[in-house]
């Protein structure tokens, strides 16, 4: 989706899409913010499942970008929490081992996509743009 189309979409809906980045690695949050520059979104961060659960319970998060493994759990725990919530944000899993089996498992269990690390800016931006458009259509 082009930036012009994203601007048109965002002009119809003033509030930015809220994204929650979940990773123990601070550089992941910084990289996502850099890649999403100019997109109609706001990125919050969490370093653990417990911190993410609190953010998910108290905010209108549309997209979750979650590292495969976290200090106190993994992406399955985040997906279970999402499935029990009324908002049901889209889940994107990130991993250095983003192989076909992880991708298939994420999609089969209801996730949105998988992004390989280190983040490739063009690919990552495309996944984020697609998830943003999908969340705007759903709301």
ABEGO torsion letter per residue (X at the ends): XBAAAAAAAAAABABBBBBBBBBABAAAAAAAAAAABGBBBBBBBBABAAAAAAAAAABBBABBBBBABBAAEBAAAAAAAAAABAAGBBBBBBBABBBAAAAAAAAAAGBABBBBOBBBAAAAAAAAAAAAAAAAAAX
